Amino acid sequence: MKEQRKKITVPIIKNRKKENKKITMLTAYNYSLAKLINEIGIDIILVGDSLGMVELGYESTIPVTMNEMLHHTKAVKRATEFSLLVGDMPFGSYNTFPEAIKNATRFMKAGCDAIKMEGGIEIRDIVEEITNRGIPVMGHLGLTPQKLSEFGGFKVQGRDKEGAKRICDDAFCLQKAGAFSAVLECVPMELAKSISEELEIPTIGIGAGKHCDGQVLVTQDLLGLFSQITPRFAKRYANLSEIILSALKNYQQEVIDEKFPSEEYSYK
């Protein structure tokens, strides 16, 4: 008999830390890939604003709009039965209380189980307001892509004493505001270890070492489908770009050589 799978919920994710069970998380931006991720039992699917670069060809996440995020979220939702679905609040979508509440609500109406927001102390009151309205919030600290201009590019954060303290303070601030988890991106492994040990909520690392309570990667990075940016932390588990290019070239040549379609692929 096939094992009955449970829908992953926010309480289940929070309990994983208490149970000392690692959390798995991947990004998805379309139905077909989300269906595969959901099928193998990944805990969390993030419709990340990284779709701006991976799917839409933007140079950064900054141009991504709410309408674009919702379009992709709805497609992913149709494929997501068991994973916890998290929508990434894009740049400019939570500058004020009314904007933040309105846009977080739009994500939930599109089928999300939670939303993700970048920032710490500066968004504390907004996180608290949103969680008080019954919308779970995942935080995001360290290298926050929406602030790349401020950071001067993709650089590790928290290497100096002042930076490390700021990330620690932000993490506890988010926890107090009601966030159920926090992504730690591009921070030193020992800093991530210290934060993970002290926080009650789970941490999910991306370029933050093995001591976080879970890990997340951009799926296109691990599949070898996106090579414009190749961060050190993004382990490539496959190189599908080469496989796809080979298939496309074979198709092209067979059409030119009149080998496709053969009788096998034709009707009588």
N, C-alpha and C positions, 0 to 999 in steps of 0.2 A: 504494500500500500504506500502511495506517495505521501511523504511527510507534509503535514499541514503547516504552512508558513504563516507567521503573524505579521501584520502590518507594523512597521517600525514607527514608534511614536516618540515624542520628546521625552517623556518619563523613562522610556527604555534606553534612550541615549544617555540620559543623566545617570541611570543605574549602572551602565557599563563601566563607569569609573569606579563605582563602589565594588563591582564584581571583578575588577581588574581585567576586563576584556577589551581588547583593542577595537576601536571604531574605524570602519572603512568608509571612505567618501570619494566620489568622483564627479566630474562635471559632465553634463549632457546638454545639448542644444537642439536635438532633433528626435523624432519618434523612434527611428530604427536603432540608433545607438543606445538611447535610453531603455529600450525594450531589452536589449542584451544585458545592460548593467543591472536592471531590475531582476532579470531572470537568474543571474548568478548569486544574488543575495547581498549586493553592496548595501550597507546600512543607510547611507545618505546620498542622494543625488542633488547636486548643486547646479542650478541654471545660473552660471556665473556671468558677470558682465565681461568676462574674458571672451565671450562670444563676439565682442566687437572686433577683436583681432583675428580670432580663429575662424569665425563664420562670415563676418561682414567685411573684413579687409581693412579696418581702421588701423591707424598707427598706435592707438592706445585705447583704453576703456572709456576715456572722457566723452567721446561723441555719442555713446550708446544712450538711447532714449527709453523711457518707460514703455512706450508702445512696442518697441523692438523686443524688449525683455518679456513682455506679456505674450507676444506672438510666439516666441520660442518656448515659453513656459507652458502654454496651452498644448503645444505639440508634445512636449516631454511628459506632461501630466497624462495624456492619453495612453502612454506606454508604461506608466508607473503605478504598479499595484501594491507593492510591498515596501519599497524604500521610502524613507522620509524625504519629502521634496522641499527644497529650500530655494527661495528666489532671492537673487542678489540685487539689492537696491542700488540703482545706477547713480552716477555722479549728478548732483543737483536735485535729487528726488527727495531729500530729507533735510533741506536747509531750514525749514520752519516747521513748527508743530502741525499746522493744517496740512502742509505738503506731505510730511512724513506719515501722518495718520491715513490720509487719503491714498497714498501710493502703497503703503503696507497693506491696506485693505484691498486694494486692487489685486495684489499678488495672491492674497488669500482667496478671493473670489475666482481667481484663475486656477485654483486647485492646490496652492502651496500649503504645506504644513507649518512653515516658518519662513522668516526672512533673515537675510544677512546684511549687516551694516558695518562699514569701515569707520574706525575712530574709537577714542576712549573718553576721557573726561569731557571733551567738548560736545559729545552727543549723549552724555549721561541722562539728562532730563528727557530727551526725546525717547531714548530706550525705555526709560521707566514709564513714560506715558503710553507707549505702544504696548508694552507687556501688561500694563494695567488694564488694557482693553482686550486682553485675551489673545494677543498675537505674539507667539514665541519669537525671540530674537537671538540670532547667533552673532557674536562679535567678531571683529577682524582687526588684529594688531600687528605691529612690526612694520614690514614693508607693505603699505597699503597702496595698491596701484593707482587709486584715484588722486594720490598726492605725489605722483612721480616727479612733477615739476618742482615741488618743494624739496624732495630728496635728491634731485639731480640725477635721476635714473634708477635703475634696478640695483640697489646697494643694500648690503646687510645692515640691519638696524640693531641698536642696543649693544654695540661692542664697547663703547665707553661707559663709564660709571653713570653719568647723567642720563644717557639714553636708555640704559638698562633699568634705571629707577623709574623713568617715565613709563616704560612698557609695563613694568610691574604694577605701578599705581593705576594705570589704565585698566589692566586686567581685573584688579580687585574692584575698581569703580564699576565696570561692566557687570561683574557678578552681583554687586550690591544693587544695581539698577534693575536686575531681574533677568539678565541674559542667561540662557541655558547652556551655552558653550562658547568657546572662543577659538578662532583660527589664529595661529601664530605663524607668520610668514617671514622667512629669511631673518631669523634671529639665531645667535649662537646657541649651540646645543645645551650648554650648561645653564644658560639663562632660561631656556625653555623647560629644562628639567626642574629648576627651582620653582618656576611659576606653576608648573603642572603639579608638583608635590604640595604646594601651598593652597592652590585653588580648590574649592569644593566642586566647581563645575568642570566638565571635561575640556581639555585642550585638543585641538586638531592641528597637526603640524604640516607645513609645506616648506621644506628647507629649514626645518627647526630641529632636526635630529630625532632619534628613536625613543626619547623619553616622554613624548607627548602621549595623550590618551588615545589618539587616533591619527590617521594620515589622510591627506587629500592630494590628488594630482589632477591636472588638466588631462582629460582622457586622450585628446589628440597628441599630447606630448608623449605619453607612455606607449601609444600605438605607432609613433613615428609618422604622424600625419601633418605635423606642423613644425617647420624647421626655421621659421623666421627669427624666433627667439628660442635659445637653447640653454635654459638655466641649469646650473650644476646639479641641483636637487632632482631634476626631472629624469629619472631612470627610464630608458627606452626599452620596453619589453618586446617590441616588435618593430619592424620597419615596413609598414604597410604602404608607404609612398612608393617604394621600389616595386612592390608586387602590383600595385594599381597601375603604375606607369607601364610596366611590362604587359599587362592585360590590354591596356588602351592601345599600345603600339601594335600588338598582335591583331587586334580588331581592325585597326587602320590598314595594316598591310594585307589582311585577308580580303577586305573590301576592294582594295586597289587591284589585287591579284584575282579577283572574282572567285575566291574560295568560300566566301560567305555572302549570302546564305546558300548552303548546300541543300540537297533534297531533304536532309534530316530536319532542317529548319524552315521548310516550305510546305504549303498545303497543296493537296491534289483535289 
